Amino acid sequence: MSRLKNRFEELAKSGRKALIPFITAGDPNPDFTVPMLHALVESGADVIELGVPFSDPMADGPVIQRASERALEHHMGLSKVLKLVAEFRKTDQLTPVVLMGYLNPIEIMGYEAFANAAQRAEVDGVLTVDLPPEEAEECVALLKARDISPIFLLAPNSPPERIRKMDAVGSGYLYYVSLKGVTGAGHLDTEDVKRKLLEIRENSNLPIGVGFGVKDAETAKTLSAIADGVVVGSAFIRKIEENLDNPENAKAEIIALTKSMRQAMDS
């Protein structure tokens, strides 16, 4: 059984929901990433989304765009991201790690070469923002053959037939983009989210993670009542950006925010 499937089943049995933090690999520097991943797990994270830096992150707001820029200044590419995952795996064999990024770096490496490298690094899932399921057949087959979950994004306007398509092609969980726009933008309407999740559940049996608008413990708690997982990205990256001259302070603030979200979600 995959780590993702196992983790979501464990959480469901205990009546808890997944806290899924996102950080960009190599931001603010490559040495920060693996210790931060371990700290996130120790603070209550259930699944980790690790961003693969890219020069044109079209779905990301300015906060995560700048994180990619900082990581790219350290020459953090896909191969180095996979090395960071392998380093994390030396002391954590339980926490699922999902790579989140864009298709271009994977195409440059080659689908099969990437799938093999991701398997060696013990990656659990791959969320490629700009790879729709209609064009993902080759990549999906290679990933699934290696027990790596292809994860797809659902939008507020995704119709039932598209939900069913992503349920059939994807695995691990579905990532519901809770608002129109880029990451970290806009105001989250939880009633709209609730209505959409009911529709998604009618057309999919996969767990649903909700992201793109989670900024604090209160929002995480509200969403955890209706979703299977809560994805938090920009709120964490902002802590790094505010403490570029003191990464340890950024780490401490991220730990505090993670713990507050965990506590709120479990209360």
N, C-alpha and C positions, 0 to 999 in steps of 0.2 A: 504494500500500500504506500502511496506517495505521502511525503511529509504534509503537503497541503491538505489532502483528503483526511489524513489522520488527525491533523490539528483541528480542522473544522468539526469533525465528528466528536473529538474530545470536548471541545467547547460546547457543542450542542448538548451533550450528555450532562454537563455541569451547569447548564443554563446561563453560560457566559457568552460574550461576543468578542470577536477578534479586534484587537487594536493593531493597526497596520501602519507604522510610520514609514515615511519616505525620506531618504536623504540622497544627495547626489554624490556618487563616488568621486573621491579626490578633492572635495570641497571641505574646508578651505585649503587643505593640502593632503597628499596621499597618506601620510602617517596618521591622520585623524580618523580615517574611515573605519578600520577594523575595530579599534577600541570603542568607537562610538556605537557600532553595531552591537557589541557585547553589552555596553551600558544600556542600550535600548531594551535588550532582552531582559536584563536584570531589573529594569524599571517597569516591566509589565507588557512589553510588546509580544505579540503572538506570531506575527508574520512580518518580514522586512521587505519593503520595496526599495531596491537600490537603483538609482537613476544612472543611466549610461550617458555621459556628457555628449552633447551634440551641438553643432554650430548653429542650427536652425530649428530650435525646439518649438514648433508652431503651436502646440497645445498648451504650452506653459506660459504663465504670466511672467512679469518682469523679475520677480524674486528668484524663481527657479532658472530663468534665462541667465541671470547674473551668476548663479551657482555653476551652471555649465561653463560659462566663460572663465570663471576662476579655476575650475578643474582642468579645462583645456590648456590654460597657461602652464599647468604642470604636466602637460602631454599625457593626460589621462584618457586613453582610448579603450576600446572594447576588450582587447587582450589584457590590458592592465586591470580592468574591472574584474575580469574572470579570475585573475591572480589574487585579487583581494577577497573574492568569495572563497577561493581555495584556502586562503590563510584563515579566514573566519571558521571554516569547516574543521580545522585542526583541533579546535576546542569546543565546537558546538555542532553536534550531529542531529539536533532535534528541530531547530528553528527553521521554518521554510524561508527561502530567499527567492524573491521574484525580481528579475531584471526588468526595468521599465525604460523604454527609450524609443528610438526611431529606426526605420528599416535600413537606411543607408549604411551604417556601420556593419550590419549583418550581411548585406549584399556584398560589400567589399570583401569581407572575410570569406563569404560563400556559405550557403545554407547548411550544407553537410559539415563543413569544417567548424562552423559555429555550433551546430548541434553536438558534435563530438567534444568540442572544448567545453561547452556548458555542462555536458554530462560529467566530464572529468573534474570540473570544479564543483560539482554537486549542486548546480542550480536547480530549483524546483519549478519555476514558472517563468514565462517570458511574455511581457505585455508590450506589444509593438504598436504604438499609437496610430501610425499611418499605414498599417497593413490590415485592410478589411478582410473579413472571412471569405469573401468571394474570390480573393486573389491569394489566399493563404494556403492552398491545398498542399503544395510541396513542403513548405516550411512546417506546417502543422504535422504532416506525416512523419517528418524527420524528428520533430520534438517528441511526439507521442511515443514513437518507437523507443525512445530513451527515457520514458517515464517523466518527461518534462511537460508541464501544463501550458498550453497556449491560452492566454487570457485576453479577453476582448472588452472594449469599452462600449457601454450602452449610453445613449443620450436621452434627454427628456422627451425628444420627439421620435424615438425609435419605435416603429410599429410592431405589433405582435409577431408578424412573420419574420422580422429581423431578429427579434428576441429568440425565437425558436431556432433560427439559423445559427446564432452565436452559441446557444445551448448545445446544439448538435456538434459544432466544430470545436468549441472551446472546452476547457476543463479547469479544475481548481476552484475558480470562482469567477463571477462576472463583476466587472468594475462599472458601477453606475455613476456617471458624471452628473452630479446633483444640480448643476446649473448650466445655463448656456454661457459660453465664454471660455476663458483660459483659467488655469489653476490660480487659486488665491483671490479670485475676483468675485464681486457681487455679494448679494445677501441671500442666505439660504432660506428657502421657504419649506419648512419641514412638512407642512400639510401636502404640498405638491409632491414632495419626495415620497411620502407615505402612500399617496394614491398611485404613483408610478410603480412602487415596489409591489403593490398588490397585483398590478398587471403583469409585472415581470414574473412573479411567483406562479401565476396562472399558466405561464408559457415556458418555464424553466425550473428544473430541480437543483440547479447549482446554487451554492451560497452566493450572497450578494454583498459586495463591499461598496460602500458609498464614500465618495471623495470629492475634491475640488472646492469645498467651502467650509471645512472643519477648522476652526481657529482657536477653540478653547474647550475646557472641560465640560462646560454646560452643553455646547453643541454636540460634543462626542457622546454625552449621556443621552441626549434627546434622540440622536440617530441610532444609538445602540439598542434602543427600545423597538426599532422597526427594521433594522438591517442585521445582517449576519456579521458584518465587519465595518469598521470605521477607518478610513484612510486619511492620514494627516501628513501634509508635505510642506506647504509654504510657511506654516506657523513655526516649524522646526528650522527650516532654511533661514528664516528671518533672524532667528537667534544667532546663527552663525554669522550672518552679514552684520549684525550689530556688534559683534565681538571679534572682528577680523584680527585685531591686535592681541587678542587673548583667547585662543581656541579653548583653553581649559574652562574659561568662564562660560563660553558657548555650550560646552558639554554639560556643565552643571545646570544651566538654565533649561536645556533640552531634557535632561533627566527629571528635573522638577516638573516640567510640563507633562512629560510622559506619565509620571506617577500620579499627577492630579487627574489626568484623563482616565487612567486605569481605575483609580479609586471612584471617580464619578460613574464610570460605566458599570462598575460592580455594585454600586450602592442601591 
